[in-house]
Amino acid sequence: MDFNEVVTSAATSREFLDEQISDDTLYQILNIARFAPSGGNRQGWHVIVFKDKDIRTKIKDLYVSAWSEYMGYVSLGEVPFLRESAGDEGLIEAMQRHYPLPFADNLDEHPVLLGVFVDLNQLAVTDGNIGRQSIVGGASIYPFCHNILLAARSLGLGGVITTVLARRESEVRDIVNLPNHYAMAALMALGVPKKQPQRLKRRPVEDFASIDTFDGNSFTI
Ligand SMILES: Cc1cc2nc3c(=O)[nH]c(=O)nc-3n(C[C@H](O)[C@H](O)[C@H](O)COP(=O)(O)O)c2cc1C
């Protein structure tokens, strides 16, 4: 598969065939992903390959509860986590419901399950303390996650980057013995996709690129 095909068809896959992925293949994926850029080239990532059944089950249970929390907001037509749930009985009740989702309900069965963590002491947060939500820190870890997806795709596999489990970071910390200066960045699943990915749907360049100023003419050819 050439580069363009990999990038334009690395769709999110949440359901996989019951086919094992060998450690050799996973090693090959991580061995490509490690060439991701990070601020100062500090490479603060740590990957946990979840193999143990009990640990996988615990991670699944936490994921399902975090997914319910997410869907609680969605079910009320709200942007997830934008506001605190404290004191809102309706929202709390909505967050306690079960929202069936094969990806979450069968999380412990996915061929590859990876926890991606990042060393907070290694993050170059150039937009820290400037009076708004910081965005730059994540840029030292998510290119690595995306490289995992791209490498998987290049080998005919599929997968997903998920982040809702970050809501349960403290519980995950206890399960995996995560040091305090590490944060949860993503939970990723990989496997042979049930549905072959098609070309991705994304906004055209003219929609998001402008010349000289934010409200300048669209950049086009
Ligand atoms: C930073 C980030 C966080 C995401 N978090 C979740 C998540 O928690 N759960 C989930 O099912 N998908 C998650 N996704 C997957 C997105 O839903 C997916 O990338 C998006 O819908 C585009 O899908 P496509 O590439 O197949 O078009 C996340 C993706 C990114 C990049």
The ligand as a MOL file (V3000), in Angstrom:
LIG
                    3D

  0  0  0     0  0            999 V3000
M  V30 BEGIN CTAB
M  V30 COUNTS 31 33 0 0 0
M  V30 BEGIN ATOM
M  V30 1 C -8.1520 12.2740 20.0850 0
M  V30 2 C -9.1970 11.2620 19.6940 0
M  V30 3 C -10.0570 10.7480 20.6470 0
M  V30 4 C -11.0030 9.7890 20.3190 0
M  V30 5 N -11.7530 9.2130 21.3010 0
M  V30 6 C -12.5980 8.2040 20.9920 0
M  V30 7 C -13.2800 7.4990 22.0230 0
M  V30 8 O -13.1130 7.7790 23.2190 0
M  V30 9 N -14.0920 6.4780 21.6590 0
M  V30 10 C -14.2780 6.1200 20.3520 0
M  V30 11 O -15.0290 5.1770 20.0830 0
M  V30 12 N -13.6320 6.7640 19.3500 0
M  V30 13 C -12.7840 7.7840 19.6420 0
M  V30 14 N -12.0860 8.4110 18.6430 0
M  V30 15 C -12.2660 7.9950 17.2320 0
M  V30 16 C -13.0270 9.0460 16.4420 0
M  V30 17 O -14.4080 8.8890 16.6940 0
M  V30 18 C -12.7010 8.8580 14.9410 0
M  V30 19 O -11.3370 9.1810 14.7520 0
M  V30 20 C -13.5380 9.7750 14.0760 0
M  V30 21 O -14.9090 9.4990 14.2140 0
M  V30 22 C -13.1550 9.6400 12.6010 0
M  V30 23 O -13.4310 8.3460 12.1560 0
M  V30 24 P -12.9540 7.8930 10.6900 0
M  V30 25 O -11.4670 8.0940 10.6780 0
M  V30 26 O -13.3350 6.4380 10.5590 0
M  V30 27 O -13.6490 8.7780 9.7150 0
M  V30 28 C -11.1340 9.3680 18.9680 0
M  V30 29 C -10.2670 9.8960 18.0040 0
M  V30 30 C -9.2960 10.8080 18.3510 0
M  V30 31 C -8.3390 11.3020 17.2990 0
M  V30 END ATOM
M  V30 BEGIN BOND
M  V30 1 1 1 2
M  V30 2 1 2 3
M  V30 3 2 2 30
M  V30 4 2 3 4
M  V30 5 1 4 5
M  V30 6 1 4 28
M  V30 7 2 5 6
M  V30 8 1 6 7
M  V30 9 1 6 13
M  V30 10 2 7 8
M  V30 11 1 7 9
M  V30 12 1 9 10
M  V30 13 2 10 11
M  V30 14 1 10 12
M  V30 15 2 12 13
M  V30 16 1 13 14
M  V30 17 1 14 15
M  V30 18 1 14 28
M  V30 19 1 15 16
M  V30 20 1 16 17
M  V30 21 1 16 18
M  V30 22 1 18 19
M  V30 23 1 18 20
M  V30 24 1 20 21
M  V30 25 1 20 22
M  V30 26 1 22 23
M  V30 27 1 23 24
M  V30 28 2 24 25
M  V30 29 1 24 26
M  V30 30 1 24 27
M  V30 31 2 28 29
M  V30 32 1 29 30
M  V30 33 1 30 31
M  V30 END BOND
M  V30 END CTAB
M  END
